[in-house]
Amino acid sequence: IRRFGILALTDCFKDICNDPPSSPLLRTLLDKRLDERRANQALQAEIARRQEAEEELRLLQAVIRALAEAQDFHSASKTALRHICEQTGWDYGEIWLPNASEDVLQFEVAWHRENEDLDRFRSYSESLRFTPGLGLPGRVWQAKQSKWLQDITIAPEEFVRCEIAKKCNLKSALGIPVIGADKATAVLAFLMFESRPKDKRLIEMVSHVAAQLGALIQRKRAEEE
């Protein structure tokens, strides 16, 4: 019996070696391996999607809680920026709001990591104004669409603060509109020292938070009025 089993196994391997593509056993083994690989890839993709959803939910909950607990709009906005930056990897975040006549964007508040270059960049930005289409905030405000710049130091038309950005070693930037009543009621801008390619998932995450932030911003400002 043992001899017969060895001979049968030997014949099987001969079949694989002599005609690999047409070997039934080889096809079965390859199909099984392929199915296992596909199942593993699907599992990994599902785990990644769940992790991303959990990250977004934690961020959204943190922002909503911060806005609800804040004493005023300024502190609420700054806290929201801090949560977004810390959980998505940005070094600097700022909010721009339209003035009373809604013809220009004004600097409202910023949050950034402790860094002298970021201090200098914020101080420079505080006195600026952006008309529709001017600079990153103005372009996002006008288009009501997000915009990612991988290297702001080589995009003077899109990022008018490129010279100060160079001096402060800043590289990538992201602009996100806050939409309310079918118009951009605010613009969020984020910057980092790293030059990072466009990240669609990151844009979607911040955009979802911004969508919720829009209603909360309007409510907070209405309360103060």
C-alpha positions as CSV (number, residue, x, y, z in Angstrom):
1,I,0.0,0.0,0.0
2,R,2.8,2.4,0.9
3,R,4.6,1.6,-2.3
4,F,1.4,2.2,-4.3
5,G,0.9,5.5,-2.5
6,I,4.4,6.7,-3.3
7,L,4.1,5.6,-6.9
8,A,0.8,7.5,-7.2
9,L,2.3,10.6,-5.7
10,T,5.3,10.3,-8.0
11,D,3.0,10.1,-11.0
12,C,1.1,13.2,-9.8
13,F,4.3,15.2,-9.6
14,K,5.4,13.9,-13.0
15,D,2.1,15.1,-14.4
16,I,2.7,18.6,-13.0
17,C,6.3,18.7,-14.2
18,N,5.6,17.4,-17.7
19,D,2.6,19.6,-18.4
20,P,2.3,22.3,-15.8
21,P,-0.4,24.5,-17.4
22,S,-2.8,21.7,-18.0
23,S,-2.2,19.8,-14.8
24,P,-5.5,19.5,-12.9
25,L,-3.8,19.3,-9.5
26,L,-1.7,22.4,-10.3
27,R,-4.7,24.3,-11.4
28,T,-6.5,23.4,-8.3
29,L,-3.6,24.4,-6.1
30,L,-3.2,27.7,-8.0
31,D,-6.9,28.5,-7.8
32,K,-7.0,27.8,-4.1
33,R,-4.0,30.1,-3.5
34,L,-5.5,32.8,-5.7
35,D,-8.8,32.6,-3.8
36,E,-7.0,32.8,-0.4
37,R,-5.1,35.9,-1.6
38,R,-8.2,37.6,-2.8
39,A,-10.0,36.9,0.4
40,N,-7.0,38.2,2.4
41,Q,-6.9,41.4,0.3
42,A,-10.6,41.9,0.7
43,L,-10.3,41.5,4.5
44,Q,-7.4,43.9,4.7
45,A,-9.3,46.5,2.6
46,E,-12.4,46.1,4.9
47,I,-10.2,46.6,8.0
48,A,-8.6,49.7,6.4
49,R,-12.1,51.1,5.6
50,R,-13.3,50.5,9.1
51,Q,-10.2,52.2,10.6
52,E,-10.7,55.2,8.4
53,A,-14.3,55.5,9.4
54,E,-13.4,55.2,13.0
55,E,-10.8,57.9,12.7
56,E,-13.2,60.2,11.0
57,L,-15.9,59.6,13.6
58,R,-13.5,60.3,16.4
59,L,-12.4,63.5,14.8
60,L,-16.0,64.6,14.2
61,Q,-17.0,63.8,17.7
62,A,-14.0,65.7,19.1
63,V,-14.8,68.8,17.0
64,I,-18.5,68.8,17.8
65,R,-17.8,68.4,21.5
66,A,-15.2,71.2,21.4
67,L,-17.6,73.6,19.7
68,A,-20.4,72.8,22.0
69,E,-18.3,73.3,25.1
70,A,-16.5,76.5,24.0
71,Q,-17.4,79.8,25.5
72,D,-17.2,81.8,22.3
73,F,-16.8,81.4,18.6
74,H,-13.1,82.3,18.5
75,S,-12.1,79.7,21.1
76,A,-14.4,77.1,19.5
77,S,-12.8,77.6,16.1
78,K,-9.3,77.4,17.5
79,T,-10.1,74.2,19.3
80,A,-11.6,72.7,16.2
81,L,-8.5,73.5,14.2
82,R,-6.3,71.9,16.9
83,H,-8.3,68.6,16.7
84,I,-8.2,68.6,12.9
85,C,-4.5,69.3,12.8
86,E,-3.5,66.8,15.5
87,Q,-5.5,64.0,14.0
88,T,-4.7,64.5,10.4
89,G,-1.1,65.5,10.5
90,W,-1.2,69.2,9.6
91,D,1.2,71.6,11.4
92,Y,-0.8,74.7,10.9
93,G,-4.5,75.5,10.5
94,E,-6.4,78.8,10.0
95,I,-10.0,80.0,9.4
96,W,-11.0,82.8,7.0
97,L,-14.4,84.4,7.2
98,P,-16.2,86.9,4.9
99,N,-16.5,90.4,6.1
100,A,-19.9,92.0,6.7
101,S,-20.4,93.0,3.0
102,E,-19.1,89.5,2.0
103,D,-16.7,90.9,-0.6
104,V,-13.5,89.9,1.1
105,L,-12.1,87.2,3.4
106,Q,-10.6,88.2,6.7
107,F,-8.3,86.2,9.0
108,E,-10.3,84.9,12.0
109,V,-8.1,82.5,14.0
110,A,-5.2,80.0,13.6
111,W,-3.9,77.1,15.6
112,H,-0.4,75.6,15.1
113,R,2.3,73.5,16.7
114,E,4.8,75.3,18.9
115,N,7.3,76.6,16.3
116,E,8.9,80.0,15.7
117,D,8.4,79.7,11.9
118,L,4.7,79.0,12.3
119,D,4.4,82.0,14.7
120,R,5.9,84.2,12.1
121,F,3.7,82.8,9.3
122,R,0.6,83.4,11.5
123,S,1.6,87.0,12.4
124,Y,2.1,87.7,8.7
125,S,-1.3,86.3,7.7
126,E,-3.3,88.1,10.4
127,S,-3.4,91.4,8.5
128,L,-4.2,90.0,5.0
129,R,-7.4,90.1,3.1
130,F,-8.4,87.9,0.2
131,T,-10.9,88.8,-2.5
132,P,-12.7,86.0,-4.4
133,G,-10.1,84.1,-6.5
134,L,-7.1,85.6,-4.8
135,G,-4.7,83.1,-3.2
136,L,-5.6,79.7,-1.8
137,P,-8.4,81.0,0.5
138,G,-9.9,83.2,-2.2
139,R,-9.8,80.5,-4.8
140,V,-11.5,78.0,-2.5
141,W,-14.1,80.6,-1.5
142,Q,-14.9,81.4,-5.1
143,A,-15.0,77.9,-6.4
144,K,-16.6,76.3,-3.2
145,Q,-14.3,73.4,-3.8
146,S,-11.3,72.0,-1.9
147,K,-7.8,72.6,-3.3
148,W,-4.6,70.7,-2.6
149,L,-1.1,72.2,-3.3
150,Q,1.8,69.8,-2.9
151,D,4.4,72.6,-3.0
152,I,3.2,76.1,-2.2
153,T,6.7,77.6,-2.6
154,I,6.6,77.1,-6.4
155,A,3.0,78.3,-6.9
156,P,2.9,82.1,-6.4
157,E,-0.3,82.6,-8.3
158,E,-2.2,80.0,-6.3
159,F,-0.5,80.7,-3.0
160,V,0.4,84.4,-2.7
161,R,2.1,83.9,0.6
162,C,4.7,81.7,-1.1
163,E,7.7,83.9,-0.1
164,I,6.9,83.9,3.6
165,A,6.1,80.2,3.2
166,K,9.6,79.5,1.9
167,K,11.2,81.4,4.8
168,C,9.1,79.4,7.2
169,N,9.9,76.1,5.5
170,L,6.3,75.3,4.7
171,K,5.5,73.0,1.8
172,S,2.0,71.5,1.3
173,A,-1.3,73.3,1.8
174,L,-5.0,72.3,1.7
175,G,-8.0,74.6,1.4
176,I,-11.5,73.4,2.4
177,P,-14.7,75.4,2.0
178,V,-17.3,75.5,4.8
179,I,-20.6,75.4,2.9
180,G,-23.8,76.8,4.4
181,A,-27.0,77.9,2.6
182,D,-25.4,77.0,-0.8
183,K,-22.4,79.3,-0.3
184,A,-19.0,79.2,1.3
185,T,-19.5,80.7,4.7
186,A,-15.8,80.2,5.7
187,V,-12.6,78.7,4.4
188,L,-10.3,76.4,6.3
189,A,-6.6,76.3,5.3
190,F,-4.0,73.8,6.5
191,L,-0.3,73.7,6.0
192,M,2.6,71.4,6.8
193,F,6.4,71.3,6.6
194,E,6.3,68.1,4.5
195,S,5.7,68.1,0.7
196,R,2.9,65.6,0.5
197,P,1.1,64.4,-2.7
198,K,-2.7,64.9,-2.9
199,D,-4.5,62.6,-0.5
200,K,-8.1,62.2,-1.5
201,R,-9.0,60.3,1.7
202,L,-7.6,63.1,3.9
203,I,-9.5,65.7,1.8
204,E,-12.7,63.7,2.3
205,M,-12.2,63.4,6.0
206,V,-11.6,67.1,6.5
207,S,-14.4,68.0,4.1
208,H,-16.9,65.9,6.1
209,V,-15.8,67.7,9.3
210,A,-16.1,71.0,7.6
211,A,-19.7,70.2,6.5
212,Q,-20.6,69.7,10.1
213,L,-18.5,72.7,11.2
214,G,-20.5,75.0,8.9
215,A,-23.8,74.5,10.8
216,L,-22.0,74.8,14.1
217,I,-20.2,78.0,13.1
218,Q,-23.5,79.6,12.0
219,R,-25.2,78.5,15.3
220,K,-22.3,79.8,17.4
221,R,-22.2,83.2,15.6
222,A,-26.0,83.5,15.9
223,E,-25.8,82.9,19.6
224,E,-23.2,85.7,20.0
225,E,-25.3,88.1,18.0
